[in-house]
Amino acid sequence: MLPYSNRSWSKRVAGAVIAATLIGLAVTAILIRRARPLDVAEIAFIVLMLLAVLPPNIAILRRPPYQAPHPPGPNVDRPESPARAQA
């Protein structure tokens, strides 16, 4: 679980991170390709960046909306017994 992945804004941030990563890596690849053909190390860099950034953010996008857990307490799942209510 990533920090702050259960916040209401986390899906928007994850989408923005994915978009910025894809655009940035595409621009980087285009600029390097203009100067010379892509080298194996440059292709490996692009692939490793995609593998490092995309999976955690895709997991945040696919996660269902956050639901708060039940509040702690003695009678969360069962009603209070009549004997205790009279005491």
N, C-alpha and C positions, 0 to 999 in steps of 0.2 A: 504494500500500500504506500502510495506516495503522500508526502505531507500536503495537507489542504486539498486532497482529492475528493473530499466529501462536501466541499463548499458549493454554494449555488453558482459561483462564477467559474468553477474549475473546468467545465466543459467548453466554455467559450475560450478560455486561455489555452486549453489543450488543442482546440481547433486552430487557434492563431499560431501556436508553436509549430504545428504540423505544416501549415501553409507557409510560414516564414522559412522553415527548414527546407521544404521542397523548392521554393523559389530561390533561396540562397544557394543551394547546391546546384540547381540548374544554371544559375548565372555564373557560378564558379566554374562549372564544367565548360560552359560556352566560352568564357574568357580564357581558360587554359587551352582549350581546343583551338582558339584563334591563333595563339602563338605557336603551337606545335601539337602533334597528336598526343592524346592522353597516354600517360605512362601507366604501368601496372600499379605502381604505388599510389598514383592519383585516383585510379578507379577503386582501389582497395580503401582509400580514405573516404570516398563518397559512399561506398557500400557500408563501411563501418559507422559512419555518421548516421546513415539511415537506420541501421540496426540499433544504434544507441538511443536515438530520439523517438522514432515512430512507435515501437511497441508499447511503452508505458503510456504514451498519450492516446493511442488507440484504445487501450484498456480503460482509460478514464472516459472516453467518449462512449464506449459500449456499456459501461457500468449503469445499472438502474439507479434512479434517483435515491439519494440518501434518506434513510428512515431512522429517526432517533430510536434508540433502544428504550425498553420500558424503564421507568424510573425505579430506583431501588426502593424496596420497602417490604414489610412482612406480608402484605395482603395484595400483592400485585396480580396473582393468577386466581385467587379464590376469595370469595366474599368473607367478611368477618363472621364468626360464629355468633349465634344469639346469646350464648352464655357470656361472652366477652362484652357484647353490646350492653347488657344489663349492668355490668359491674362498674 
